[in-house]
Amino acid sequence: MPAVIEAKNLSEIYSPKDAYIKRIFVKNEEEIKKGEVLLEVESEDLNYRLNQANRELEVLLVNQKREAASIDILRNKFIIQENIYKKENEIKGLLEVKKSLTLIAPFDGIVNFIDIFKVGQYINKNEAILTIYDLKTSKVIGYCKDTDYKYLIDNAKGKFVSNIPELKSLDIRLSSISKIFFSKFRIQRT
């Protein structure tokens, strides 16, 4: 019988930037808690930009210290201070982006991690790395033809087998039968 999982809490997790996987902290079908670190990704471009901004800030700070030694630098004191302020804000923003590369669980749930992703692998920011779903708020909805409706038995046990190979099969129980010729099942953990 065809069926689908309907989850109230379902979230696909993406990298905020094109990056490579630095560390993976979860496994497929692992139960996780809200706020738990799932994986870390790293962007070579971001690291380069951060290093470059730090070097530019060092040069500006050296020029600021030498301001009394040179009349030309003394004249540019306010420009140097403004540039230092801008560079510090740029670095602060880059560090915030770097912080976002640690991917955190948005709620308690089960991880559906596609095992094709490995440490060191480059990932695209438009490609979901993993999915989290909350088993407590999920249900399986099955559909049947009106001619098969008579075979459905309330509280009957069954098994949901997904067409997604990474998703384990789930033991289910028929909890209600709708008059519009489809049955609803409630997920029970194995």
N, C-alpha and C positions, 0 to 999 in steps of 0.2 A: 504494500500500500504506500503510495507516495506521501511524504511528510516533510515538514520544514521545522526548524527550531526558531521560535520567536523569543527574543530576549529583550527585556526592558532596558537593561544595562549591557550595551555592547559597544566596544570602542576599538577601532583600528589604530595602531600606533605607527607613526611615521617619524623619520628623522627630520629635524627642522632644516637641515642643510644636506647637500650632497656630501657624503663622508664615507669613512670606512668603519667597520665594526671593531671597536677596541676590546670590549669585554662583554660577555653574555652571562647573566646571572640567573636565568630561568631556563627551565626545560618545558617541552611541550606537555600540555595537560597538567602542569603544576598549579597548585592552588596558591594564590598570592594575596597579599593584603594591600590596602590603599597606602600609597606613599613608598612602597617597596621599590628599590632600584631594579629595573628590568634588564637594561643594557646601557652601555656607554658607547657612543660613537665619537669619532674624531675627524676634524676637517683640516687637511693640510693647508688649504687656502686661508682658513681662519687663523691657524697657528702662524702662518707667514705674516699675515696682516697685523697680528698682535705683536710679534717680534719686531716688525718694522716700526710700529707706533711706539713701542718702548724705546727703541734706539733713537728715534726722532725726539722723544721727550728727554732723553739723556743729553742730547746735544743742546736742546733749549735750556735745560737746567745749568749746563756748563756755561752757556752764554750769559745766563742771568747772574751767575757768580762772578763772571769777569766784567760785569757792567761798570764797576768803578775804575777798572784798569783802562778802559777805552772810551773816549768821548763819543765815538760813533755808536757804540753799544748803549751808552748811557742815554743817548737821544732816542733810542728804540726800546727803552725800558718797558713802556706800556704795551707796545706791540709784542714784545717777547712774553710778557705776562699773559696777554690775551691768547697767544699761541699755546702757551703752557696749559692754560685752562681748557682750551679746545682739545688739545691732545689728551689730557687727563680724562675728559668726557668721552672721547673716542675709545680710549682703552677701557673705560668703565662699561661702555656699550658692548664692546667686543667680549669682555669677560662675562657679561650677562648672556650673550649668545653662546659662549663656550659652556656656561652652566646649563643651558637648555639642551646640551648634547648628552646629558645624563637623563635617560628616559625613565619616568616614574609611573607606577600604576595609578590610574585615576580613581579606582575603586577596588574593593575586594572582588575576587573572581577567579576564573580559570584561564590560563594562558593557552592560546592556540598558536604555537610558534612554528613557523614553516622551517623545517630542518635544512632547507637548502642554504640558509644563511649561516656563515661561519666567521670566526674571528679573522680579521684582516681583510675581509671581503668588502669591496666598494658597494655602497648602496645609494640609490637615487631617492631624493626627498619626496618624490611622487609615488613611491612604491611602499605599500604597507609591509612592515617587518613582522608584526604579530598582531593578534586580535585577543582582546580580553572580553569574556562574557561572564555574567553573574548567573550561576546555576540556580540560585534561589529564586530569581525572578524570571527564569526561562521556562518555556513549555514547548512541547512538540505538538504540532497540529498536523493531523493526518487527514487525508481525503479519500473518499471511496465513492464508487458508483452507487446510484440508488438501488441497483439490483443486488449489491453486496451488503447493503445496510442491515439486513436481517441477520447477518452473521456476527455482527458486533455484540460483544457481551460486556456489560458494565463491570469495571474493576478487573478486566482481563489484563494479564501481564504480557509484555512484549519486549522487543529490542529495537532501538532506533540505530540504524547503520547509515552513517553519513557517506556521501559521495566524495567528501574531502578526506583523503587518506590519513592526514595528521590528526583528525578528530576521532577519538575512541568511540566505540559503540556505547550506547546508554540503555540501561534497563528502564523501562517505562511501564506505566499503568494507565489504562483507559479510565479517565476520570469523569468525562461527560460526553454525551452524544447530542449533536445539534440537529434540529429539525430541517436544516437546510442541507442535509446530506453530507456532513463531514463530521469527523470525530475529533475530539480534543484529548490529548494525553498529557499527563503531568510527568515531568522528568523525576526519576528517582536515581540516586547515585548507586554505582556498583560497589 
